[in-house]
Amino acid sequence: LTQPRFDHPAPEIMLSRSLLRRGSFRWYAPQHYVVGGGTATSALPGLLQELGCRRPLVVTDPYMVSSGKVATLGAALEEQGASYGVFSDTVPEPSTADVDGTLAAFRDGNHDGLIALGGGAPLDIAK
């Protein structure tokens, strides 16, 4: 396990300091990858394969679906043998109910990873 850094004032870090003072504590910070700048179609399929992700859920918005960007990414994923689902019912300033809907889609589809494709709402919900 990696030792946590304590130079960030985020509340969760402050909480971790408190827990560490009380005794045994395990810190887990999963790795994450950010792929952007027009490279998603070429970079993501190989990255997902490397991570062992075979059934990602693409969290996106209606525009990304209607523009064909989701289909383009989906074709690249399928070329690598991955199946994928799409959740595009995102709205600006998502609520916890929106996150719950995405979580239900993730669980119902037996997905093993998330891809956030688009702007603020998909990124917020996927995080």
C-alpha positions as CSV (number, residue, x, y, z in Angstrom):
1,L,0.0,0.0,0.0
2,T,1.1,3.5,-0.7
3,Q,1.6,5.9,2.1
4,P,-1.0,8.8,2.0
5,R,0.2,12.3,1.4
6,F,-0.9,14.8,4.0
7,D,-0.1,18.1,2.2
8,H,-3.7,18.4,0.8
9,P,-6.3,20.1,2.9
10,A,-9.2,17.9,1.6
11,P,-11.6,16.7,4.4
12,E,-11.1,13.1,3.6
13,I,-7.3,13.5,4.1
14,M,-7.9,15.3,7.4
15,L,-10.2,12.4,8.5
16,S,-7.4,9.9,7.5
17,R,-5.0,11.7,9.8
18,S,-7.4,11.4,12.7
19,L,-7.9,7.7,12.0
20,L,-4.2,7.0,11.7
21,R,-3.7,8.6,15.2
22,R,-6.2,6.1,16.7
23,G,-4.4,2.9,15.6
24,S,-4.5,0.5,12.7
25,F,-5.7,2.0,9.4
26,R,-5.5,0.8,5.8
27,W,-5.3,3.4,3.0
28,Y,-6.4,2.3,-0.4
29,A,-6.3,4.6,-3.4
30,P,-7.2,2.9,-6.7
31,Q,-5.4,3.9,-9.8
32,H,-7.2,6.0,-12.4
33,Y,-6.4,7.0,-15.9
34,V,-7.3,10.1,-17.8
35,V,-7.3,9.8,-21.6
36,G,-8.3,12.9,-23.6
37,G,-7.4,15.2,-26.3
38,G,-9.0,13.2,-29.0
39,T,-7.1,10.0,-28.0
40,A,-9.9,8.1,-26.4
41,T,-10.8,6.0,-29.4
42,S,-7.2,4.9,-30.0
43,A,-5.9,4.7,-26.4
44,L,-8.8,3.4,-24.3
45,P,-9.3,-0.1,-25.8
46,G,-5.7,-1.1,-25.1
47,L,-5.8,0.5,-21.7
48,L,-8.9,-1.4,-20.7
49,Q,-7.4,-4.6,-22.0
50,E,-4.3,-4.0,-19.9
51,L,-6.5,-3.4,-16.8
52,G,-8.6,-6.5,-17.5
53,C,-11.8,-4.5,-18.0
54,R,-14.0,-6.4,-20.5
55,R,-17.5,-4.8,-19.8
56,P,-17.2,-1.1,-19.2
57,L,-20.1,1.3,-18.8
58,V,-19.8,4.5,-20.8
59,V,-21.2,7.3,-18.8
60,T,-22.0,10.1,-21.2
61,D,-24.6,12.6,-22.2
62,P,-27.3,12.6,-25.0
63,Y,-25.2,14.9,-27.3
64,M,-22.2,12.5,-27.3
65,V,-24.6,9.7,-28.3
66,S,-26.4,11.7,-31.0
67,S,-23.1,13.0,-32.4
68,G,-21.8,9.5,-33.0
69,K,-18.9,9.8,-30.6
70,V,-20.2,6.9,-28.4
71,A,-20.6,4.7,-31.4
72,T,-17.1,5.5,-32.6
73,L,-15.7,4.6,-29.2
74,G,-17.9,1.5,-29.0
75,A,-16.6,0.2,-32.3
76,A,-13.0,0.5,-31.1
77,L,-13.9,-1.3,-27.9
78,E,-15.6,-4.1,-29.8
79,E,-12.6,-4.5,-32.0
80,Q,-10.6,-5.4,-28.8
81,G,-13.3,-7.9,-27.8
82,A,-14.9,-5.7,-25.1
83,S,-18.7,-5.4,-24.7
84,Y,-20.0,-2.2,-23.3
85,G,-23.1,-0.4,-22.0
86,V,-24.1,3.2,-22.3
87,F,-25.7,5.4,-19.6
88,S,-26.6,8.7,-21.2
89,D,-29.3,10.0,-18.9
90,T,-27.0,12.6,-17.3
91,V,-28.1,16.1,-16.5
92,P,-26.1,19.2,-15.5
93,E,-25.4,19.5,-11.8
94,P,-26.3,15.8,-11.1
95,S,-27.9,14.9,-7.8
96,T,-27.4,11.8,-5.7
97,A,-30.5,10.3,-7.5
98,D,-28.6,10.6,-10.8
99,V,-25.6,8.9,-9.3
100,D,-27.9,6.1,-8.0
101,G,-29.4,5.6,-11.5
102,T,-25.9,5.2,-12.9
103,L,-25.0,2.8,-10.2
104,A,-28.1,0.7,-10.9
105,A,-27.1,0.6,-14.6
106,F,-23.6,-0.4,-13.6
107,R,-24.8,-3.2,-11.4
108,D,-27.6,-4.4,-13.7
109,G,-25.2,-4.6,-16.6
110,N,-22.6,-6.5,-14.6
111,H,-20.0,-3.9,-15.7
112,D,-16.5,-4.0,-14.5
113,G,-15.3,-0.5,-15.2
114,L,-16.4,3.1,-16.0
115,I,-15.6,5.4,-18.9
116,A,-16.6,9.0,-18.6
117,L,-17.1,10.5,-22.1
118,G,-18.1,14.1,-22.4
119,G,-18.1,17.1,-20.1
120,G,-19.0,18.0,-16.5
121,A,-22.0,15.8,-15.7
122,P,-20.6,12.5,-17.1
123,L,-17.3,13.2,-15.3
124,D,-19.0,14.1,-12.0
125,I,-21.3,11.0,-12.1
126,A,-18.5,8.6,-13.1
127,K,-16.3,9.9,-10.3
